[in-house]
Amino acid sequence: MNILAILIPVSLTLGGLGLVAFLWSLRAEQYDDLDGAAWRILMDDDAPPLDVDQRQDAEHPRSS
């Protein structure tokens, strides 16, 4: 029975910390854009990698 005097306050403290963390995440707007991450995965906006000649031209453009 003495262990309950330790476990009950510990469990209430951990539950309170979880509630504080959840409320912080709500205030920090962590749940505002739930669909954005899913759509960003599907979008193919990456440019193809440059080969060596294109990379050198991009770094040092030739003047005409």
Gaussian input, Z-matrix of N, CA and C with variables (Angstrom, degrees):
# hf/3-21g

backbone

0 1
 N
 C     1     B1
 C     2     B2     1     A1
 N     3     B3     2     A2     1     D1
 C     4     B4     3     A3     2     D2
 C     5     B5     4     A4     3     D3
 N     6     B6     5     A5     4     D4
 C     7     B7     6     A6     5     D5
 C     8     B8     7     A7     6     D6
 N     9     B9     8     A8     7     D7
 C    10    B10     9     A9     8     D8
 C    11    B11    10    A10     9     D9
 N    12    B12    11    A11    10    D10
 C    13    B13    12    A12    11    D11
 C    14    B14    13    A13    12    D12
 N    15    B15    14    A14    13    D13
 C    16    B16    15    A15    14    D14
 C    17    B17    16    A16    15    D15
 N    18    B18    17    A17    16    D16
 C    19    B19    18    A18    17    D17
 C    20    B20    19    A19    18    D18
 N    21    B21    20    A20    19    D19
 C    22    B22    21    A21    20    D20
 C    23    B23    22    A22    21    D21
 N    24    B24    23    A23    22    D22
 C    25    B25    24    A24    23    D23
 C    26    B26    25    A25    24    D24
 N    27    B27    26    A26    25    D25
 C    28    B28    27    A27    26    D26
 C    29    B29    28    A28    27    D27
 N    30    B30    29    A29    28    D28
 C    31    B31    30    A30    29    D29
 C    32    B32    31    A31    30    D30
 N    33    B33    32    A32    31    D31
 C    34    B34    33    A33    32    D32
 C    35    B35    34    A34    33    D33
 N    36    B36    35    A35    34    D34
 C    37    B37    36    A36    35    D35
 C    38    B38    37    A37    36    D36
 N    39    B39    38    A38    37    D37
 C    40    B40    39    A39    38    D38
 C    41    B41    40    A40    39    D39
 N    42    B42    41    A41    40    D40
 C    43    B43    42    A42    41    D41
 C    44    B44    43    A43    42    D42
 N    45    B45    44    A44    43    D43
 C    46    B46    45    A45    44    D44
 C    47    B47    46    A46    45    D45
 N    48    B48    47    A47    46    D46
 C    49    B49    48    A48    47    D47
 C    50    B50    49    A49    48    D48
 N    51    B51    50    A50    49    D49
 C    52    B52    51    A51    50    D50
 C    53    B53    52    A52    51    D51
 N    54    B54    53    A53    52    D52
 C    55    B55    54    A54    53    D53
 C    56    B56    55    A55    54    D54
 N    57    B57    56    A56    55    D55
 C    58    B58    57    A57    56    D56
 C    59    B59    58    A58    57    D57
 N    60    B60    59    A59    58    D58
 C    61    B61    60    A60    59    D59
 C    62    B62    61    A61    60    D60
 N    63    B63    62    A62    61    D61
 C    64    B64    63    A63    62    D62
 C    65    B65    64    A64    63    D63
 N    66    B66    65    A65    64    D64
 C    67    B67    66    A66    65    D65
 C    68    B68    67    A67    66    D66
 N    69    B69    68    A68    67    D67
 C    70    B70    69    A69    68    D68
 C    71    B71    70    A70    69    D69
 N    72    B72    71    A71    70    D70
 C    73    B73    72    A72    71    D71
 C    74    B74    73    A73    72    D72
 N    75    B75    74    A74    73    D73
 C    76    B76    75    A75    74    D74
 C    77    B77    76    A76    75    D75
 N    78    B78    77    A77    76    D76
 C    79    B79    78    A78    77    D77
 C    80    B80    79    A79    78    D78
 N    81    B81    80    A80    79    D79
 C    82    B82    81    A81    80    D80
 C    83    B83    82    A82    81    D81
 N    84    B84    83    A83    82    D82
 C    85    B85    84    A84    83    D83
 C    86    B86    85    A85    84    D84
 N    87    B87    86    A86    85    D85
 C    88    B88    87    A87    86    D86
 C    89    B89    88    A88    87    D87
 N    90    B90    89    A89    88    D88
 C    91    B91    90    A90    89    D89
 C    92    B92    91    A91    90    D90
 N    93    B93    92    A92    91    D91
 C    94    B94    93    A93    92    D92
 C    95    B95    94    A94    93    D93
 N    96    B96    95    A95    94    D94
 C    97    B97    96    A96    95    D95
 C    98    B98    97    A97    96    D96
 N    99    B99    98    A98    97    D97
 C   100   B100    99    A99    98    D98
 C   101   B101   100   A100    99    D99
 N   102   B102   101   A101   100   D100
 C   103   B103   102   A102   101   D101
 C   104   B104   103   A103   102   D102
 N   105   B105   104   A104   103   D103
 C   106   B106   105   A105   104   D104
 C   107   B107   106   A106   105   D105
 N   108   B108   107   A107   106   D106
 C   109   B109   108   A108   107   D107
 C   110   B110   109   A109   108   D108
 N   111   B111   110   A110   109   D109
 C   112   B112   111   A111   110   D110
 C   113   B113   112   A112   111   D111
 N   114   B114   113   A113   112   D112
 C   115   B115   114   A114   113   D113
 C   116   B116   115   A115   114   D114
 N   117   B117   116   A116   115   D115
 C   118   B118   117   A117   116   D116
 C   119   B119   118   A118   117   D117
 N   120   B120   119   A119   118   D118
 C   121   B121   120   A120   119   D119
 C   122   B122   121   A121   120   D120
 N   123   B123   122   A122   121   D121
 C   124   B124   123   A123   122   D122
 C   125   B125   124   A124   123   D123
 N   126   B126   125   A125   124   D124
 C   127   B127   126   A126   125   D125
 C   128   B128   127   A127   126   D126
 N   129   B129   128   A128   127   D127
 C   130   B130   129   A129   128   D128
 C   131   B131   130   A130   129   D129
 N   132   B132   131   A131   130   D130
 C   133   B133   132   A132   131   D131
 C   134   B134   133   A133   132   D132
 N   135   B135   134   A134   133   D133
 C   136   B136   135   A135   134   D134
 C   137   B137   136   A136   135   D135
 N   138   B138   137   A137   136   D136
 C   139   B139   138   A138   137   D137
 C   140   B140   139   A139   138   D138
 N   141   B141   140   A140   139   D139
 C   142   B142   141   A141   140   D140
 C   143   B143   142   A142   141   D141
 N   144   B144   143   A143   142   D142
 C   145   B145   144   A144   143   D143
 C   146   B146   145   A145   144   D144
 N   147   B147   146   A146   145   D145
 C   148   B148   147   A147   146   D146
 C   149   B149   148   A148   147   D147
 N   150   B150   149   A149   148   D148
 C   151   B151   150   A150   149   D149
 C   152   B152   151   A151   150   D150
 N   153   B153   152   A152   151   D151
 C   154   B154   153   A153   152   D152
 C   155   B155   154   A154   153   D153
 N   156   B156   155   A155   154   D154
 C   157   B157   156   A156   155   D155
 C   158   B158   157   A157   156   D156
 N   159   B159   158   A158   157   D157
 C   160   B160   159   A159   158   D158
 C   161   B161   160   A160   159   D159
 N   162   B162   161   A161   160   D160
 C   163   B163   162   A162   161   D161
 C   164   B164   163   A163   162   D162
 N   165   B165   164   A164   163   D163
 C   166   B166   165   A165   164   D164
 C   167   B167   166   A166   165   D165
 N   168   B168   167   A167   166   D166
 C   169   B169   168   A168   167   D167
 C   170   B170   169   A169   168   D168
 N   171   B171   170   A170   169   D169
 C   172   B172   171   A171   170   D170
 C   173   B173   172   A172   171   D171
 N   174   B174   173   A173   172   D172
 C   175   B175   174   A174   173   D173
 C   176   B176   175   A175   174   D174
 N   177   B177   176   A176   175   D175
 C   178   B178   177   A177   176   D176
 C   179   B179   178   A178   177   D177
 N   180   B180   179   A179   178   D178
 C   181   B181   180   A180   179   D179
 C   182   B182   181   A181   180   D180
 N   183   B183   182   A182   181   D181
 C   184   B184   183   A183   182   D182
 C   185   B185   184   A184   183   D183
 N   186   B186   185   A185   184   D184
 C   187   B187   186   A186   185   D185
 C   188   B188   187   A187   186   D186
 N   189   B189   188   A188   187   D187
 C   190   B190   189   A189   188   D188
 C   191   B191   190   A190   189   D189

   B1=1.4502
   B2=1.5246
   B3=1.3284
   B4=1.4603
   B5=1.5285
   B6=1.3258
   B7=1.4620
   B8=1.5291
   B9=1.3421
   B10=1.4555
   B11=1.5221
   B12=1.3160
   B13=1.4675
   B14=1.5293
   B15=1.3120
   B16=1.4683
   B17=1.5331
   B18=1.3240
   B19=1.4637
   B20=1.5266
   B21=1.3115
   B22=1.4661
   B23=1.5239
   B24=1.3360
   B25=1.4695
   B26=1.5314
   B27=1.3337
   B28=1.4691
   B29=1.5271
   B30=1.3413
   B31=1.4673
   B32=1.5247
   B33=1.3247
   B34=1.4634
   B35=1.5258
   B36=1.3130
   B37=1.4626
   B38=1.5241
   B39=1.3232
   B40=1.4702
   B41=1.5267
   B42=1.3201
   B43=1.4592
   B44=1.5191
   B45=1.3279
   B46=1.4602
   B47=1.5159
   B48=1.3268
   B49=1.4651
   B50=1.5276
   B51=1.3247
   B52=1.4618
   B53=1.5138
   B54=1.3326
   B55=1.4610
   B56=1.5217
   B57=1.3268
   B58=1.4684
   B59=1.5262
   B60=1.3249
   B61=1.4714
   B62=1.5339
   B63=1.3222
   B64=1.4538
   B65=1.5310
   B66=1.3143
   B67=1.4638
   B68=1.5286
   B69=1.3293
   B70=1.4680
   B71=1.5284
   B72=1.3365
   B73=1.4615
   B74=1.5288
   B75=1.3200
   B76=1.4649
   B77=1.5213
   B78=1.3188
   B79=1.4719
   B80=1.5232
   B81=1.3249
   B82=1.4632
   B83=1.5312
   B84=1.3391
   B85=1.4672
   B86=1.5210
   B87=1.3348
   B88=1.4575
   B89=1.5281
   B90=1.3290
   B91=1.4583
   B92=1.5236
   B93=1.3163
   B94=1.4531
   B95=1.5225
   B96=1.3132
   B97=1.4576
   B98=1.5232
   B99=1.3367
   B100=1.4625
   B101=1.5220
   B102=1.3178
   B103=1.4631
   B104=1.5210
   B105=1.3076
   B106=1.4563
   B107=1.5152
   B108=1.3116
   B109=1.4671
   B110=1.5215
   B111=1.3286
   B112=1.4651
   B113=1.5262
   B114=1.3288
   B115=1.4661
   B116=1.5176
   B117=1.3389
   B118=1.4765
   B119=1.5185
   B120=1.3305
   B121=1.4652
   B122=1.5279
   B123=1.3246
   B124=1.4600
   B125=1.5252
   B126=1.3044
   B127=1.4669
   B128=1.5300
   B129=1.3207
   B130=1.4599
   B131=1.5220
   B132=1.3192
   B133=1.4586
   B134=1.5219
   B135=1.3007
   B136=1.4614
   B137=1.5220
   B138=1.3094
   B139=1.4580
   B140=1.5279
   B141=1.3194
   B142=1.4648
   B143=1.5290
   B144=1.3200
   B145=1.4651
   B146=1.5252
   B147=1.3184
   B148=1.4535
   B149=1.5192
   B150=1.3246
   B151=1.4553
   B152=1.5325
   B153=1.3018
   B154=1.4639
   B155=1.5237
   B156=1.3591
   B157=1.4658
   B158=1.5240
   B159=1.3277
   B160=1.4624
   B161=1.5287
   B162=1.3278
   B163=1.4559
   B164=1.5302
   B165=1.3374
   B166=1.4589
   B167=1.5266
   B168=1.3348
   B169=1.4655
   B170=1.5286
   B171=1.3088
   B172=1.4639
   B173=1.5306
   B174=1.3237
   B175=1.4720
   B176=1.5256
   B177=1.3480
   B178=1.4533
   B179=1.5307
   B180=1.3129
   B181=1.4764
   B182=1.5298
   B183=1.3087
   B184=1.4686
   B185=1.5102
   B186=1.3025
   B187=1.4590
   B188=1.5289
   B189=1.3340
   B190=1.4699
   B191=1.4952
   A1=112.05
   A2=116.64
   A3=119.27
   A4=112.21
   A5=116.29
   A6=119.37
   A7=110.99
   A8=116.98
   A9=119.62
   A10=111.74
   A11=116.87
   A12=120.51
   A13=110.44
   A14=117.54
   A15=121.84
   A16=110.14
   A17=116.64
   A18=120.36
   A19=112.89
   A20=118.71
   A21=120.40
   A22=111.34
   A23=120.84
   A24=118.45
   A25=113.34
   A26=117.06
   A27=120.04
   A28=109.91
   A29=117.18
   A30=119.65
   A31=110.91
   A32=118.81
   A33=120.63
   A34=111.36
   A35=117.09
   A36=120.92
   A37=110.71
   A38=117.25
   A39=120.20
   A40=111.36
   A41=117.30
   A42=120.08
   A43=111.18
   A44=117.02
   A45=120.90
   A46=111.65
   A47=117.18
   A48=120.28
   A49=111.53
   A50=116.74
   A51=120.18
   A52=111.59
   A53=116.98
   A54=120.69
   A55=111.34
   A56=117.08
   A57=120.98
   A58=110.33
   A59=116.76
   A60=119.94
   A61=110.85
   A62=117.00
   A63=120.19
   A64=111.09
   A65=117.02
   A66=120.04
   A67=111.38
   A68=116.88
   A69=120.02
   A70=110.66
   A71=116.05
   A72=118.72
   A73=111.04
   A74=118.08
   A75=120.09
   A76=110.66
   A77=117.48
   A78=120.79
   A79=111.83
   A80=117.47
   A81=121.43
   A82=111.55
   A83=116.25
   A84=122.80
   A85=113.31
   A86=116.23
   A87=120.98
   A88=112.22
   A89=117.83
   A90=121.05
   A91=112.13
   A92=119.71
   A93=121.68
   A94=113.26
   A95=119.37
   A96=122.36
   A97=109.44
   A98=116.13
   A99=119.56
   A100=112.42
   A101=117.99
   A102=120.28
   A103=113.10
   A104=118.11
   A105=120.98
   A106=113.18
   A107=117.27
   A108=119.81
   A109=110.85
   A110=117.19
   A111=120.16
   A112=111.07
   A113=117.31
   A114=120.02
   A115=111.91
   A116=117.50
   A117=119.57
   A118=111.67
   A119=117.31
   A120=119.82
   A121=109.96
   A122=116.47
   A123=120.67
   A124=113.23
   A125=118.26
   A126=120.84
   A127=110.03
   A128=115.84
   A129=121.23
   A130=108.43
   A131=116.52
   A132=121.34
   A133=113.33
   A134=117.41
   A135=120.28
   A136=110.49
   A137=115.44
   A138=120.58
   A139=108.57
   A140=117.48
   A141=118.88
   A142=109.88
   A143=117.30
   A144=119.38
   A145=111.32
   A146=115.58
   A147=121.04
   A148=110.27
   A149=116.03
   A150=117.43
   A151=108.39
   A152=116.92
   A153=121.70
   A154=111.72
   A155=118.57
   A156=121.38
   A157=111.61
   A158=117.28
   A159=120.80
   A160=111.08
   A161=116.87
   A162=120.42
   A163=110.13
   A164=117.48
   A165=120.30
   A166=110.14
   A167=117.88
   A168=120.73
   A169=110.78
   A170=116.83
   A171=120.08
   A172=110.76
   A173=116.62
   A174=120.62
   A175=111.66
   A176=117.12
   A177=123.10
   A178=109.44
   A179=117.91
   A180=118.85
   A181=110.13
   A182=113.79
   A183=121.01
   A184=108.94
   A185=116.79
   A186=119.73
   A187=109.58
   A188=116.81
   A189=120.79
   A190=110.21
   D1=-28.43
   D2=180.00
   D3=-66.53
   D4=-26.77
   D5=-179.15
   D6=-67.66
   D7=-27.64
   D8=177.98
   D9=-64.75
   D10=-29.34
   D11=178.17
   D12=-66.88
   D13=-20.75
   D14=178.04
   D15=-96.18
   D16=-44.60
   D17=-173.17
   D18=-69.52
   D19=-37.44
   D20=-178.81
   D21=-65.08
   D22=-49.59
   D23=177.00
   D24=-63.60
   D25=-36.08
   D26=178.80
   D27=-64.11
   D28=-44.88
   D29=-179.36
   D30=-67.38
   D31=-37.88
   D32=176.63
   D33=-65.84
   D34=-37.86
   D35=178.20
   D36=-65.89
   D37=-45.56
   D38=178.93
   D39=-65.12
   D40=-38.73
   D41=176.46
   D42=-64.46
   D43=-39.98
   D44=177.27
   D45=-64.91
   D46=-40.40
   D47=176.88
   D48=-63.42
   D49=-39.18
   D50=176.67
   D51=-64.37
   D52=-39.92
   D53=177.63
   D54=-65.60
   D55=-41.30
   D56=178.11
   D57=-63.64
   D58=-41.63
   D59=179.03
   D60=-64.67
   D61=-39.71
   D62=178.56
   D63=-65.89
   D64=-44.27
   D65=179.03
   D66=-65.04
   D67=-36.32
   D68=176.04
   D69=-62.76
   D70=-42.17
   D71=-179.29
   D72=-66.96
   D73=-32.02
   D74=175.45
   D75=-67.09
   D76=-43.73
   D77=-179.65
   D78=-69.16
   D79=-28.96
   D80=179.21
   D81=-83.61
   D82=6.94
   D83=176.79
   D84=57.48
   D85=42.53
   D86=179.37
   D87=-74.88
   D88=-20.70
   D89=-174.43
   D90=-108.81
   D91=16.48
   D92=-175.59
   D93=-74.33
   D94=-40.06
   D95=-175.03
   D96=-117.50
   D97=81.12
   D98=-177.62
   D99=-77.93
   D100=-29.05
   D101=-177.57
   D102=-90.40
   D103=-16.98
   D104=-175.49
   D105=-61.99
   D106=-44.86
   D107=-178.71
   D108=-65.33
   D109=-37.59
   D110=179.40
   D111=-64.71
   D112=-39.58
   D113=179.74
   D114=-74.58
   D115=-32.98
   D116=179.40
   D117=-65.67
   D118=-29.51
   D119=177.48
   D120=-66.25
   D121=-37.98
   D122=-174.95
   D123=-80.10
   D124=-20.68
   D125=-177.73
   D126=-76.52
   D127=139.07
   D128=-178.53
   D129=-110.96
   D130=76.40
   D131=-178.29
   D132=-97.22
   D133=1.38
   D134=-177.36
   D135=-75.22
   D136=134.24
   D137=175.87
   D138=-78.89
   D139=148.45
   D140=177.98
   D141=-65.67
   D142=149.17
   D143=-179.75
   D144=-64.24
   D145=144.80
   D146=179.32
   D147=-81.86
   D148=143.50
   D149=173.28
   D150=-81.22
   D151=178.46
   D152=-172.41
   D153=-61.07
   D154=-44.25
   D155=-179.05
   D156=-63.79
   D157=-43.06
   D158=179.75
   D159=-66.31
   D160=-36.72
   D161=-179.95
   D162=-66.51
   D163=-40.88
   D164=179.03
   D165=-67.57
   D166=-37.73
   D167=178.40
   D168=-66.30
   D169=-36.71
   D170=-179.60
   D171=-69.64
   D172=-34.43
   D173=-179.90
   D174=-76.71
   D175=-39.10
   D176=-176.72
   D177=-128.71
   D178=81.85
   D179=-178.24
   D180=-66.95
   D181=142.95
   D182=179.26
   D183=-82.12
   D184=134.59
   D185=176.64
   D186=-87.00
   D187=141.54
   D188=-177.41
   D189=-98.77

